[in-house]
Amino acid sequence: MNHQIIPMREIHLPQVAALEKLCFPADPWSEALFREALDNPAVAILLAQGEGGAVLGYAVLSAVLDEGNLDDIAVHPEHRRQGVADALLGALTDFGREHLSALMLEVRASNAPAVALYEKHGFAAVGRRKNYYDAPREDAILMTLTFEEIPNETEAAE
Ligand code: COA
């Protein structure tokens, strides 16, 4: 399905909250939490909007100084494997490359689709938090995408 990437606005709250419940039934963000995020200038929420205004997916990035955290990303089950998450994450990493030094995230160790998505976009596993998630209890893998140029050893020695 065709879609466009747009910033989330207040009118999208009910659709986003419903999609969040569908994608994370055990521990969804509430509509109130999305509203708070919308009002927070340090948070960016992007939507993939399909025909007729349907919200196909969304992604949430929060920034503290020059570091970003990918707080949430989800795509409607009927619209998965069609490049929607690719488009959302691509837009956020483009933003990060211009404005941030790094992006970080946590992901359930068993969430193979998400880990593959993040690896495709250049994230690397940098650590593990034991029993980070509940229902079911599971470790989180910490992943980072660094944008800063790292000087090579010769330059660093000069
Ligand atoms: N198996 C393996 N890799 C997968 C995958 C799957 N089922 N789904 C996505 N990927 C990876 C692939 O690398 C894919 O690239 P490719 O098509 O070139 O192989 C890449 O992700 C992009 O795929 P895309 O079609 O854009 O992903 P999507 O729109 O289906 O969304 C998720 C991917 C993870 C966001 C989606 O499965 C989802 O909403 N899951 C539930 C919510 C969730 O777990 N969010 C992450 C929380 S950390």
Backbone and ligand atoms as CSV (ligand in chain L), in Angstrom:
chain,resi,resn,atom,element,x,y,z
A,1,MET,N,N,0.844,-1.202,0.000
A,1,MET,CA,C,0.000,0.000,0.000
A,1,MET,C,C,0.877,1.249,0.000
A,2,ASN,N,N,0.461,2.259,-0.764
A,2,ASN,CA,C,1.194,3.523,-0.761
A,2,ASN,C,C,1.068,4.192,0.603
A,3,HIS,N,N,2.138,4.840,0.998
A,3,HIS,CA,C,2.048,5.574,2.256
A,3,HIS,C,C,2.966,6.778,2.190
A,4,GLN,N,N,2.690,7.745,3.085
A,4,GLN,CA,C,3.626,8.850,3.211
A,4,GLN,C,C,4.015,9.007,4.680
A,5,ILE,N,N,5.233,9.503,4.885
A,5,ILE,CA,C,5.728,9.694,6.247
A,5,ILE,C,C,5.428,11.133,6.656
A,6,ILE,N,N,4.694,11.273,7.753
A,6,ILE,CA,C,4.295,12.614,8.212
A,6,ILE,C,C,4.485,12.710,9.732
A,7,PRO,N,N,4.612,13.940,10.254
A,7,PRO,CA,C,4.656,14.078,11.720
A,7,PRO,C,C,3.286,13.769,12.309
A,8,MET,N,N,3.270,13.121,13.460
A,8,MET,CA,C,1.998,12.841,14.129
A,8,MET,C,C,1.392,14.139,14.664
A,9,ARG,N,N,0.041,14.220,14.619
A,9,ARG,CA,C,-0.671,15.342,15.217
A,9,ARG,C,C,-1.750,14.795,16.149
A,10,GLU,N,N,-2.379,15.713,16.875
A,10,GLU,CA,C,-3.344,15.300,17.896
A,10,GLU,C,C,-4.481,14.444,17.319
A,11,ILE,N,N,-4.923,14.756,16.106
A,11,ILE,CA,C,-6.048,13.999,15.530
A,11,ILE,C,C,-5.705,12.515,15.325
A,12,HIS,N,N,-4.393,12.198,15.332
A,12,HIS,CA,C,-4.007,10.804,15.114
A,12,HIS,C,C,-4.003,9.985,16.413
A,13,LEU,N,N,-4.181,10.664,17.562
A,13,LEU,CA,C,-4.017,9.972,18.852
A,13,LEU,C,C,-4.834,8.680,18.968
A,14,PRO,N,N,-6.157,8.701,18.669
A,14,PRO,CA,C,-6.925,7.462,18.860
A,14,PRO,C,C,-6.410,6.312,17.992
A,15,GLN,N,N,-6.061,6.613,16.731
A,15,GLN,CA,C,-5.576,5.545,15.836
A,15,GLN,C,C,-4.229,4.996,16.305
A,16,VAL,N,N,-3.360,5.892,16.748
A,16,VAL,CA,C,-2.030,5.446,17.188
A,16,VAL,C,C,-2.153,4.615,18.465
A,17,ALA,N,N,-2.993,5.083,19.406
A,17,ALA,CA,C,-3.148,4.343,20.660
A,17,ALA,C,C,-3.761,2.957,20.393
A,18,ALA,N,N,-4.705,2.878,19.443
A,18,ALA,CA,C,-5.322,1.582,19.118
A,18,ALA,C,C,-4.290,0.650,18.485
A,19,LEU,N,N,-3.446,1.201,17.618
A,19,LEU,CA,C,-2.423,0.375,16.962
A,19,LEU,C,C,-1.381,-0.096,17.986
A,20,GLU,N,N,-1.056,0.777,18.930
A,20,GLU,CA,C,-0.106,0.418,19.988
A,20,GLU,C,C,-0.643,-0.780,20.792
A,21,LYS,N,N,-1.958,-0.744,21.116
A,21,LYS,CA,C,-2.583,-1.834,21.879
A,21,LYS,C,C,-2.524,-3.141,21.114
A,22,LEU,N,N,-2.732,-3.019,19.801
A,22,LEU,CA,C,-2.714,-4.212,18.946
A,22,LEU,C,C,-1.299,-4.806,18.883
A,23,CYS,N,N,-0.298,-3.942,18.825
A,23,CYS,CA,C,1.083,-4.409,18.623
A,23,CYS,C,C,1.786,-4.776,19.928
A,24,PHE,N,N,1.392,-4.132,21.035
A,24,PHE,CA,C,2.031,-4.413,22.336
A,24,PHE,C,C,0.940,-4.665,23.380
A,25,PRO,N,N,0.161,-5.769,23.235
A,25,PRO,CA,C,-0.993,-5.967,24.118
A,25,PRO,C,C,-0.617,-6.059,25.599
A,26,ALA,N,N,0.580,-6.542,25.922
A,26,ALA,CA,C,0.933,-6.743,27.329
A,26,ALA,C,C,1.240,-5.428,28.038
A,27,ASP,N,N,1.799,-4.456,27.299
A,27,ASP,CA,C,2.291,-3.261,27.988
A,27,ASP,C,C,2.256,-2.052,27.045
A,28,PRO,N,N,1.046,-1.702,26.554
A,28,PRO,CA,C,0.998,-0.613,25.566
A,28,PRO,C,C,1.176,0.769,26.192
A,29,TRP,N,N,1.724,1.712,25.423
A,29,TRP,CA,C,1.673,3.120,25.831
A,29,TRP,C,C,0.200,3.534,25.785
A,30,SER,N,N,-0.233,4.308,26.774
A,30,SER,CA,C,-1.613,4.802,26.773
A,30,SER,C,C,-1.729,6.002,25.831
A,31,GLU,N,N,-2.987,6.366,25.527
A,31,GLU,CA,C,-3.208,7.556,24.707
A,31,GLU,C,C,-2.646,8.794,25.420
A,32,ALA,N,N,-2.779,8.812,26.756
A,32,ALA,CA,C,-2.267,9.955,27.540
A,32,ALA,C,C,-0.747,10.080,27.395
A,33,LEU,N,N,-0.075,8.940,27.349
A,33,LEU,CA,C,1.395,8.963,27.201
A,33,LEU,C,C,1.786,9.489,25.815
A,34,PHE,N,N,1.036,9.085,24.779
A,34,PHE,CA,C,1.308,9.616,23.435
A,34,PHE,C,C,1.047,11.124,23.400
A,35,ARG,N,N,-0.009,11.562,24.110
A,35,ARG,CA,C,-0.325,12.997,24.131
A,35,ARG,C,C,0.823,13.771,24.786
A,36,GLU,N,N,1.327,13.218,25.880
A,36,GLU,CA,C,2.462,13.849,26.576
A,36,GLU,C,C,3.675,13.930,25.648
A,37,ALA,N,N,3.907,12.841,24.915
A,37,ALA,CA,C,5.049,12.815,23.990
A,37,ALA,C,C,4.870,13.857,22.886
A,38,LEU,N,N,3.616,13.996,22.411
A,38,LEU,CA,C,3.340,14.987,21.352
A,38,LEU,C,C,3.647,16.402,21.829
A,39,ASP,N,N,3.381,16.645,23.117
A,39,ASP,CA,C,3.571,17.986,23.679
A,39,ASP,C,C,5.023,18.244,24.077
A,40,ASN,N,N,5.854,17.219,24.013
A,40,ASN,CA,C,7.246,17.349,24.466
A,40,ASN,C,C,8.137,17.742,23.277
A,41,PRO,N,N,8.770,18.925,23.329
A,41,PRO,CA,C,9.568,19.366,22.183
A,41,PRO,C,C,10.811,18.496,21.930
A,42,ALA,N,N,11.180,17.662,22.903
A,42,ALA,CA,C,12.347,16.792,22.706
A,42,ALA,C,C,11.963,15.442,22.099
A,43,VAL,N,N,10.673,15.300,21.721
A,43,VAL,CA,C,10.199,14.027,21.162
A,43,VAL,C,C,9.654,14.256,19.752
A,44,ALA,N,N,10.029,13.361,18.840
A,44,ALA,CA,C,9.484,13.404,17.475
A,44,ALA,C,C,8.719,12.105,17.226
A,45,ILE,N,N,7.502,12.237,16.709
A,45,ILE,CA,C,6.726,11.028,16.368
A,45,ILE,C,C,6.354,11.109,14.892
A,46,LEU,N,N,6.769,10.100,14.154
A,46,LEU,CA,C,6.447,10.038,12.735
A,46,LEU,C,C,5.416,8.946,12.491
A,47,LEU,N,N,4.570,9.194,11.502
A,47,LEU,CA,C,3.562,8.209,11.107
A,47,LEU,C,C,3.778,7.809,9.664
A,48,ALA,N,N,3.423,6.572,9.355
A,48,ALA,CA,C,3.245,6.186,7.966
A,48,ALA,C,C,1.739,6.209,7.737
A,49,GLN,N,N,1.308,7.111,6.856
A,49,GLN,CA,C,-0.127,7.274,6.623
A,49,GLN,C,C,-0.502,6.697,5.268
A,50,GLY,N,N,-1.492,5.825,5.277
A,50,GLY,CA,C,-1.932,5.193,4.037
A,50,GLY,C,C,-3.133,5.899,3.448
A,51,GLU,N,N,-3.746,5.213,2.479
A,51,GLU,CA,C,-4.913,5.807,1.815
A,51,GLU,C,C,-6.026,6.084,2.823
A,52,GLY,N,N,-6.742,7.183,2.611
A,52,GLY,CA,C,-7.858,7.534,3.489
A,52,GLY,C,C,-7.429,7.954,4.876
A,53,GLY,N,N,-6.149,8.212,5.058
A,53,GLY,CA,C,-5.672,8.703,6.362
A,53,GLY,C,C,-5.372,7.610,7.369
A,54,ALA,N,N,-5.427,6.342,6.956
A,54,ALA,CA,C,-5.176,5.259,7.906
A,54,ALA,C,C,-3.728,5.293,8.388
A,55,VAL,N,N,-3.559,5.112,9.699
A,55,VAL,CA,C,-2.205,5.048,10.263
A,55,VAL,C,C,-1.707,3.605,10.123
A,56,LEU,N,N,-0.679,3.413,9.321
A,56,LEU,CA,C,-0.138,2.063,9.085
A,56,LEU,C,C,0.962,1.722,10.078
A,57,GLY,N,N,1.632,2.768,10.605
A,57,GLY,CA,C,2.729,2.530,11.540
A,57,GLY,C,C,3.207,3.853,12.093
A,58,TYR,N,N,4.049,3.768,13.125
A,58,TYR,CA,C,4.567,4.988,13.752
A,58,TYR,C,C,5.901,4.679,14.402
A,59,ALA,N,N,6.653,5.736,14.666
A,59,ALA,CA,C,7.943,5.583,15.349
A,59,ALA,C,C,8.160,6.813,16.215
A,60,VAL,N,N,8.728,6.582,17.410
A,60,VAL,CA,C,8.915,7.652,18.394
A,60,VAL,C,C,10.397,7.783,18.725
A,61,LEU,N,N,10.912,8.996,18.584
A,61,LEU,CA,C,12.311,9.283,18.916
A,61,LEU,C,C,12.350,10.366,19.981
A,62,SER,N,N,13.116,10.129,21.057
A,62,SER,CA,C,13.299,11.204,22.037
A,62,SER,C,C,14.774,11.556,22.086
A,63,ALA,N,N,15.058,12.816,22.364
A,63,ALA,CA,C,16.454,13.257,22.365
A,63,ALA,C,C,16.801,13.885,23.703
A,64,VAL,N,N,18.000,13.554,24.190
A,64,VAL,CA,C,18.574,14.231,25.352
A,64,VAL,C,C,19.936,14.729,24.903
A,65,LEU,N,N,20.100,16.057,24.887
A,65,LEU,CA,C,21.302,16.671,24.304
A,65,LEU,C,C,21.494,16.123,22.898
A,66,ASP,N,N,22.659,15.509,22.607
A,66,ASP,CA,C,22.878,15.071,21.224
A,66,ASP,C,C,22.645,13.568,21.034
A,67,GLU,N,N,22.005,12.931,22.032
A,67,GLU,CA,C,21.732,11.495,21.892
A,67,GLU,C,C,20.243,11.243,21.725
A,68,GLY,N,N,19.917,10.355,20.791
A,68,GLY,CA,C,18.520,10.025,20.551
A,68,GLY,C,C,18.221,8.619,21.017
A,69,ASN,N,N,16.977,8.396,21.421
A,69,ASN,CA,C,16.543,7.048,21.774
A,69,ASN,C,C,15.303,6.701,20.962
A,70,LEU,N,N,15.340,5.556,20.314
A,70,LEU,CA,C,14.150,5.089,19.607
A,70,LEU,C,C,13.262,4.420,20.655
A,71,ASP,N,N,12.177,5.102,21.038
A,71,ASP,CA,C,11.351,4.627,22.148
A,71,ASP,C,C,10.306,3.617,21.710
A,72,ASP,N,N,9.914,3.678,20.444
A,72,ASP,CA,C,8.767,2.867,20.023
A,72,ASP,C,C,8.739,2.843,18.491
A,73,ILE,N,N,8.451,1.687,17.931
A,73,ILE,CA,C,8.181,1.611,16.483
A,73,ILE,C,C,7.260,0.419,16.271
A,74,ALA,N,N,6.235,0.590,15.475
A,74,ALA,CA,C,5.303,-0.513,15.223
A,74,ALA,C,C,4.596,-0.285,13.900
A,75,VAL,N,N,4.235,-1.393,13.283
A,75,VAL,CA,C,3.519,-1.364,12.003
A,75,VAL,C,C,2.316,-2.302,12.132
A,76,HIS,N,N,1.190,-1.876,11.590
A,76,HIS,CA,C,-0.028,-2.696,11.650
A,76,HIS,C,C,0.263,-4.077,11.058
A,77,PRO,N,N,-0.172,-5.153,11.745
A,77,PRO,CA,C,0.126,-6.514,11.257
A,77,PRO,C,C,-0.240,-6.735,9.782
A,78,GLU,N,N,-1.318,-6.097,9.318
A,78,GLU,CA,C,-1.729,-6.304,7.913
A,78,GLU,C,C,-0.840,-5.570,6.918
A,79,HIS,N,N,0.033,-4.715,7.417
A,79,HIS,CA,C,0.871,-3.925,6.499
A,79,HIS,C,C,2.359,-4.164,6.707
A,80,ARG,N,N,2.670,-5.262,7.391
A,80,ARG,CA,C,4.089,-5.577,7.624
A,80,ARG,C,C,4.717,-6.170,6.371
A,81,ARG,N,N,6.034,-6.141,6.337
A,81,ARG,CA,C,6.843,-6.680,5.237
A,81,ARG,C,C,6.568,-5.954,3.922
A,82,GLN,N,N,6.233,-4.677,4.051
A,82,GLN,CA,C,6.012,-3.864,2.843
A,82,GLN,C,C,6.858,-2.602,2.880
A,83,GLY,N,N,7.871,-2.595,3.753
A,83,GLY,CA,C,8.784,-1.452,3.780
A,83,GLY,C,C,8.324,-0.270,4.617
A,84,VAL,N,N,7.255,-0.449,5.420
A,84,VAL,CA,C,6.756,0.687,6.210
A,84,VAL,C,C,7.756,1.053,7.316
A,85,ALA,N,N,8.232,0.060,8.067
A,85,ALA,CA,C,9.207,0.347,9.131
A,85,ALA,C,C,10.512,0.876,8.529
A,86,ASP,N,N,10.901,0.333,7.390
A,86,ASP,CA,C,12.091,0.836,6.689
A,86,ASP,C,C,11.975,2.344,6.452
A,87,ALA,N,N,10.794,2.774,5.978
A,87,ALA,CA,C,10.595,4.193,5.672
A,87,ALA,C,C,10.612,5.035,6.947
A,88,LEU,N,N,9.962,4.541,8.011
A,88,LEU,CA,C,9.921,5.296,9.272
A,88,LEU,C,C,11.320,5.416,9.870
A,89,LEU,N,N,12.021,4.280,9.937
A,89,LEU,CA,C,13.348,4.310,10.565
A,89,LEU,C,C,14.352,5.066,9.697
A,90,GLY,N,N,14.179,4.956,8.379
A,90,GLY,CA,C,15.052,5.714,7.467
A,90,GLY,C,C,14.914,7.216,7.710
A,91,ALA,N,N,13.679,7.676,7.901
A,91,ALA,CA,C,13.452,9.111,8.149
A,91,ALA,C,C,14.088,9.523,9.477
A,92,LEU,N,N,13.967,8.659,10.492
A,92,LEU,CA,C,14.543,9.018,11.796
A,92,LEU,C,C,16.076,8.971,11.772
A,93,THR,N,N,16.648,8.011,11.067
A,93,THR,CA,C,18.124,7.969,11.024
A,93,THR,C,C,18.665,9.125,10.172
A,94,ASP,N,N,17.922,9.542,9.150
A,94,ASP,CA,C,18.346,10.735,8.379
A,94,ASP,C,C,18.377,11.957,9.296
A,95,PHE,N,N,17.330,12.085,10.114
A,95,PHE,CA,C,17.283,13.195,11.076
A,95,PHE,C,C,18.464,13.074,12.047
A,96,GLY,N,N,18.689,11.857,12.545
A,96,GLY,CA,C,19.771,11.640,13.512
A,96,GLY,C,C,21.132,11.989,12.942
A,97,ARG,N,N,21.356,11.611,11.694
A,97,ARG,CA,C,22.649,11.872,11.045
A,97,ARG,C,C,22.930,13.377,10.999
A,98,GLU,N,N,21.884,14.164,10.840
A,98,GLU,CA,C,22.058,15.630,10.755
A,98,GLU,C,C,22.175,16.290,12.111
A,99,HIS,N,N,21.464,15.756,13.106
A,99,HIS,CA,C,21.318,16.514,14.350
A,99,HIS,C,C,21.865,15.830,15.591
A,100,LEU,N,N,22.191,14.542,15.521
A,100,LEU,CA,C,22.548,13.803,16.733
A,100,LEU,C,C,23.898,13.101,16.563
A,101,SER,N,N,24.483,12.694,17.692
A,101,SER,CA,C,25.733,11.938,17.590
A,101,SER,C,C,25.465,10.435,17.561
A,102,ALA,N,N,24.334,10.016,18.142
A,102,ALA,CA,C,24.042,8.580,18.172
A,102,ALA,C,C,22.559,8.336,18.438
A,103,LEU,N,N,22.108,7.178,18.023
A,103,LEU,CA,C,20.751,6.713,18.344
A,103,LEU,C,C,20.870,5.413,19.125
A,104,MET,N,N,20.039,5.254,20.146
A,104,MET,CA,C,20.070,4.039,20.949
A,104,MET,C,C,18.684,3.418,21.040
A,105,LEU,N,N,18.645,2.167,21.388
A,105,LEU,CA,C,17.335,1.519,21.586
A,105,LEU,C,C,17.513,0.247,22.402
A,106,GLU,N,N,16.387,-0.238,22.935
A,106,GLU,CA,C,16.354,-1.557,23.576
A,106,GLU,C,C,15.338,-2.400,22.827
A,107,VAL,N,N,15.630,-3.688,22.710
A,107,VAL,CA,C,14.711,-4.575,22.000
A,107,VAL,C,C,14.704,-5.934,22.703
A,108,ARG,N,N,13.529,-6.559,22.739
A,108,ARG,CA,C,13.447,-7.904,23.314
A,108,ARG,C,C,14.395,-8.841,22.571
A,109,ALA,N,N,15.119,-9.660,23.335
A,109,ALA,CA,C,16.106,-10.538,22.723
A,109,ALA,C,C,15.480,-11.468,21.681
A,110,SER,N,N,14.195,-11.822,21.865
A,110,SER,CA,C,13.556,-12.774,20.938
A,110,SER,C,C,12.915,-12.093,19.726
A,111,ASN,N,N,12.970,-10.769,19.659
A,111,ASN,CA,C,12.238,-10.050,18.597
A,111,ASN,C,C,13.089,-9.985,17.314
A,112,ALA,N,N,13.150,-11.138,16.639
A,112,ALA,CA,C,14.021,-11.258,15.454
A,112,ALA,C,C,13.673,-10.256,14.346
A,113,PRO,N,N,12.373,-10.009,14.031
A,113,PRO,CA,C,12.083,-9.024,12.978
A,113,PRO,C,C,12.647,-7.644,13.312
A,114,ALA,N,N,12.478,-7.216,14.578
A,114,ALA,CA,C,12.957,-5.879,14.957
A,114,ALA,C,C,14.486,-5.824,14.944
A,115,VAL,N,N,15.135,-6.869,15.459
A,115,VAL,CA,C,16.611,-6.872,15.468
A,115,VAL,C,C,17.129,-6.806,14.022
A,116,ALA,N,N,16.480,-7.556,13.126
A,116,ALA,CA,C,16.913,-7.531,11.712
A,116,ALA,C,C,16.700,-6.140,11.112
A,117,LEU,N,N,15.575,-5.510,11.454
A,117,LEU,CA,C,15.304,-4.144,10.975
A,117,LEU,C,C,16.408,-3.193,11.441
A,118,TYR,N,N,16.753,-3.266,12.725
A,118,TYR,CA,C,17.747,-2.337,13.270
A,118,TYR,C,C,19.132,-2.601,12.659
A,119,GLU,N,N,19.464,-3.866,12.503
A,119,GLU,CA,C,20.777,-4.180,11.896
A,119,GLU,C,C,20.836,-3.659,10.464
A,120,LYS,N,N,19.718,-3.791,9.751
A,120,LYS,CA,C,19.670,-3.298,8.367
A,120,LYS,C,C,19.962,-1.795,8.317
A,121,HIS,N,N,19.555,-1.087,9.367
A,121,HIS,CA,C,19.756,0.367,9.400
A,121,HIS,C,C,21.048,0.761,10.106
A,122,GLY,N,N,21.908,-0.212,10.378
A,122,GLY,CA,C,23.254,0.104,10.877
A,122,GLY,C,C,23.426,0.038,12.374
A,123,PHE,N,N,22.387,-0.335,13.113
A,123,PHE,CA,C,22.536,-0.466,14.572
A,123,PHE,C,C,23.367,-1.715,14.884
A,124,ALA,N,N,24.178,-1.623,15.950
A,124,ALA,CA,C,24.956,-2.769,16.396
A,124,ALA,C,C,24.636,-3.041,17.861
A,125,ALA,N,N,24.609,-4.324,18.229
A,125,ALA,CA,C,24.361,-4.689,19.634
A,125,ALA,C,C,25.561,-4.272,20.466
A,126,VAL,N,N,25.287,-3.581,21.582
A,126,VAL,CA,C,26.390,-3.125,22.438
A,126,VAL,C,C,26.251,-3.620,23.870
A,127,GLY,N,N,25.167,-4.299,24.183
A,127,GLY,CA,C,25.013,-4.791,25.550
A,127,GLY,C,C,23.687,-5.492,25.732
A,128,ARG,N,N,23.479,-5.932,26.959
A,128,ARG,CA,C,22.272,-6.705,27.277
A,128,ARG,C,C,21.810,-6.326,28.677
A,129,ARG,N,N,20.521,-6.095,28.870
A,129,ARG,CA,C,19.991,-5.855,30.212
A,129,ARG,C,C,19.178,-7.079,30.615
A,130,LYS,N,N,19.646,-7.741,31.698
A,130,LYS,CA,C,19.038,-8.994,32.153
A,130,LYS,C,C,17.604,-8.741,32.641
A,131,ASN,N,N,16.677,-9.578,32.216
A,131,ASN,CA,C,15.278,-9.528,32.699
A,131,ASN,C,C,14.675,-8.130,32.650
A,132,TYR,N,N,14.970,-7.406,31.604
A,132,TYR,CA,C,14.525,-6.007,31.487
A,132,TYR,C,C,13.014,-5.921,31.263
A,133,TYR,N,N,12.489,-6.881,30.518
A,133,TYR,CA,C,11.054,-6.846,30.181
A,133,TYR,C,C,10.260,-7.819,31.046
A,134,ASP,N,N,8.975,-7.468,31.261
A,134,ASP,CA,C,8.029,-8.382,31.909
A,134,ASP,C,C,7.051,-8.899,30.871
A,135,ALA,N,N,6.319,-9.946,31.255
A,135,ALA,CA,C,5.178,-10.467,30.492
A,135,ALA,C,C,5.436,-10.643,28.989
A,136,PRO,N,N,6.245,-11.579,28.591
A,136,PRO,CA,C,7.064,-12.456,29.415
A,136,PRO,C,C,8.396,-11.803,29.794
A,137,ARG,N,N,8.924,-12.292,30.934
A,137,ARG,CA,C,10.222,-11.789,31.402
A,137,ARG,C,C,11.297,-12.139,30.377
A,138,GLU,N,N,12.085,-11.166,30.038
A,138,GLU,CA,C,13.062,-11.397,28.964
A,138,GLU,C,C,14.158,-10.331,29.007
A,139,ASP,N,N,15.341,-10.682,28.515
A,139,ASP,CA,C,16.446,-9.722,28.434
A,139,ASP,C,C,16.177,-8.711,27.319
A,140,ALA,N,N,16.761,-7.532,27.479
A,140,ALA,CA,C,16.782,-6.546,26.390
A,140,ALA,C,C,18.177,-6.543,25.779
A,141,ILE,N,N,18.200,-6.420,24.456
A,141,ILE,CA,C,19.470,-6.163,23.776
A,141,ILE,C,C,19.553,-4.656,23.556
A,142,LEU,N,N,20.681,-4.068,23.917
A,142,LEU,CA,C,20.892,-2.638,23.683
A,142,LEU,C,C,21.608,-2.488,22.351
A,143,MET,N,N,21.092,-1.600,21.522
A,143,MET,CA,C,21.709,-1.396,20.203
A,143,MET,C,C,21.971,0.091,19.990
A,144,THR,N,N,23.050,0.384,19.276
A,144,THR,CA,C,23.434,1.779,19.045
A,144,THR,C,C,23.811,1.981,17.587
A,145,LEU,N,N,23.466,3.154,17.099
A,145,LEU,CA,C,23.924,3.606,15.776
A,145,LEU,C,C,24.657,4.927,16.012
A,146,THR,N,N,25.955,4.939,15.734
A,146,THR,CA,C,26.764,6.129,16.008
A,146,THR,C,C,26.985,6.905,14.719
A,147,PHE,N,N,26.814,8.216,14.768
A,147,PHE,CA,C,26.968,9.038,13.568
A,147,PHE,C,C,28.301,9.769,13.532
A,148,GLU,N,N,28.876,9.964,14.741
A,148,GLU,CA,C,30.113,10.757,14.785
A,148,GLU,C,C,31.223,10.067,14.032
A,149,GLU,N,N,32.032,10.853,13.346
A,149,GLU,CA,C,33.240,10.328,12.710
A,149,GLU,C,C,34.222,9.988,13.821
A,150,ILE,N,N,34.753,8.776,13.794
A,150,ILE,CA,C,35.778,8.429,14.784
A,150,ILE,C,C,37.139,8.613,14.125
A,151,PRO,N,N,38.002,9.501,14.666
A,151,PRO,CA,C,39.293,9.722,14.025
A,151,PRO,C,C,40.138,8.449,14.047
A,152,ASN,N,N,40.869,8.189,12.925
A,152,ASN,CA,C,41.698,6.983,12.948
A,152,ASN,C,C,42.922,7.222,13.831
A,153,GLU,N,N,43.647,6.137,14.116
A,153,GLU,CA,C,44.711,6.214,15.139
A,153,GLU,C,C,45.791,7.220,14.773
A,154,THR,N,N,46.135,7.295,13.484
A,154,THR,CA,C,47.199,8.198,13.052
A,154,THR,C,C,46.788,9.644,13.329
A,155,GLU,N,N,45.551,9.960,12.935
A,155,GLU,CA,C,45.072,11.333,13.154
A,155,GLU,C,C,44.987,11.640,14.650
A,156,ALA,N,N,44.531,10.646,15.436
A,156,ALA,CA,C,44.361,10.860,16.866
A,156,ALA,C,C,45.717,11.143,17.530
A,157,ALA,N,N,46.801,10.527,16.994
A,157,ALA,CA,C,48.127,10.684,17.597
A,157,ALA,C,C,48.743,12.032,17.250
A,158,GLU,N,N,48.217,12.671,16.196
A,158,GLU,CA,C,48.828,13.938,15.746
A,158,GLU,C,C,48.469,15.106,16.665
L,1,COA,N1,N,11.593,-11.403,9.722
L,1,COA,C1,C,12.862,-11.017,9.506
L,1,COA,N2,N,13.222,-9.735,9.225
L,1,COA,C2,C,12.234,-8.822,9.221
L,1,COA,C3,C,10.883,-9.152,9.442
L,1,COA,C4,C,10.572,-10.518,9.706
L,1,COA,N3,N,9.320,-10.920,9.950
L,1,COA,N4,N,10.130,-8.032,9.370
L,1,COA,C5,C,10.980,-7.018,9.095
L,1,COA,N5,N,12.243,-7.496,9.002
L,1,COA,C6,C,13.461,-6.699,8.799
L,1,COA,C7,C,14.125,-7.022,7.487
L,1,COA,O1,O,15.507,-6.714,7.623
L,1,COA,C8,C,13.475,-6.025,6.545
L,1,COA,O2,O,14.258,-5.742,5.419
L,1,COA,P1,P,14.069,-6.605,4.059
L,1,COA,O3,O,12.623,-6.459,3.692
L,1,COA,O4,O,15.006,-5.943,3.102
L,1,COA,O5,O,14.418,-8.024,4.434
L,1,COA,C9,C,13.395,-4.800,7.421
L,1,COA,O6,O,13.095,-5.309,8.719
L,1,COA,C10,C,12.353,-3.793,7.015
L,1,COA,O7,O,11.115,-4.455,6.833
L,1,COA,P2,P,9.744,-3.668,6.832
L,1,COA,O8,O,8.809,-4.327,5.885
L,1,COA,O9,O,9.980,-2.222,6.638
L,1,COA,O10,O,9.265,-3.909,8.351
L,1,COA,P3,P,7.758,-3.859,8.863
L,1,COA,O11,O,7.063,-2.679,8.271
L,1,COA,O12,O,7.128,-5.183,8.671
L,1,COA,O13,O,7.939,-3.571,10.436
L,1,COA,C11,C,8.406,-4.221,12.704
L,1,COA,C12,C,8.875,-4.291,11.247
L,1,COA,C13,C,9.453,-4.880,13.611
L,1,COA,C14,C,8.249,-2.749,13.143
L,1,COA,C15,C,7.032,-4.960,12.798
L,1,COA,O14,O,7.254,-6.349,12.664
L,1,COA,C16,C,6.258,-4.713,14.091
L,1,COA,O15,O,5.484,-3.752,14.188
L,1,COA,N6,N,6.433,-5.603,15.087
L,1,COA,C17,C,5.677,-5.463,16.349
L,1,COA,C18,C,6.141,-4.282,17.151
L,1,COA,C19,C,7.610,-4.404,17.519
L,1,COA,O16,O,8.096,-5.471,17.881
L,1,COA,N7,N,8.326,-3.255,17.461
L,1,COA,C20,C,9.722,-3.188,17.813
L,1,COA,C21,C,9.873,-2.936,19.264
L,1,COA,S1,S,11.584,-2.833,19.752
